[in-house]
Amino acid sequence: MPELVHGVDLVEIRRIESMLESHGDHFIDRVFTAAEQRYAEEGGEGRAERYAARFAAKEAIFKALGCGWAGGTAWIDVGVTHHAGGAPAVELTGQTATLAKEQGISSWVLSLSHSGGLAIASVVGTPEGRG
């Protein structure tokens, strides 16, 4: 049975804010799913923090899978959604979903936070029957 996998990533919110300003929709459409865009855009203040936390989540998941964002994976293969109670959830598609399945990872636990100009994501992937 595969082991648990863990990934963590820390992002400077200003870095993401700069990407939003300089690359706009091209950056947003390449990196974030439609659902992530809706969530990040609907709150007004805190837009960059919401995008930064989701960016960190994507990086953390790629780290957990040991793949980076190369080898056929794509930024939008990783989506941050929400459970009914509001907790963040992970939705994988495409090559990233295939890679997780090949590794026996069937569920994810995700934690996001942002403060002091930084956004962090920590993710644990669990094999089937362990989560």
N, C-alpha and C positions, 0 to 999 in steps of 0.2 A: 504494500500500500504506500502511495506517495506520502511524503511529509508535508507539514504545513509550509507555506511560503510566506515571506514577509517582505514588504517594501516600504520605504519611507522617502519623502522628498520635501525639501524646503525651498520656497521660491520667494524672491524679493518682489513684492507687489508692484513696486515702481517699474521693474523690468517688464512685467506684463502690461502695465499701464502704458509704457512706452511703445510696446508692440501694437497695442490697440490704437494709439495715436498715429503711429507711423505707417502701419499696414492695414488698419481698419478691417473692412469686411473680408479681405483676402485672408488675413490671419485668422479671423473668427471662423470663417467657413472651412478653412483647412484643418483647424484644430478642434473645434467644438461642435457637438451634435446640435441639431435643431432644438431639442429639449433643453440642453444646457444653455443655449443662447437665449431662449425664452426666459429661463429662470434668472440668468445673470442680468438681463436687460429690464426685467419688470420691477426691480426694486429701486431704480434711480441711484441714490447714494450707495456706495459700496460695490458698484459694478466691477471695478478692477479687482477687488478682494474676492468676489464670487468667481470671476474668471481665473484668478491666480490659484485659488484652492482647487479648482477642477483641473487646472494644468498640473499642479503638484500631484493630484490623484492619478492622472494618466502616467506621469513619470514613475510614481511609486508602483503602479501595477506592472509596467514594463520591467522595472527592476525586480519585482517579485518573480516574474516569469523568466528572468534572466535573458531577455531578448533585446533590451533597448527598444528603439522605435524603428529598427531596421528589419530586414528579412521578410518583407511583405506585410508587416504590421503597419497600421495607419493610426494617426491621432484619433480619428473619429470612430475607430474600432472600439474605443473605450468611452463609455458614456457614464456620467454620474447622474443617477436618478434619485428618487426618494421612496422609502418605504411609506406605508400608510400613516405611520406616526410622525413622519418627517425626517427620520434618520437617513443619512446618505446611503445609497446603494450603488452597486456596480452592475453595468450591463455591457457585456462584450459581444461583438459581432466580428465577421470577417476572419482574417488570418489570426487575429489575437484570440478569438474564441476557439479556433481550431487548436492553437498552441496550448491554451489552458486545458482543453479536453485531452490532448495528447499527454499532458503532464498529470492528468487525473484530478485537476482542480475543478470543483463543481460549484463552489460558493465562495463569497467574499464578504469580509467585514471591513468597513471603511470608516475612518474617522478624519474629519477635516477641521481645521481651525485657522484663524488669522488674527494677528495682533502685532502692534509695533512695527508695521511695515513689512511683515513676513506672513506667508501662508504655508501651512504644513498639511501633509496628508500621510496617513499611515494605513496600510492595508494588509490584511491577512487573508490568504487564499487557503481553503481547506478542501481536502479530497472528499469524494462522495462518502457519505456515512460518518463523517467526522465533524461536520459543522453544525 
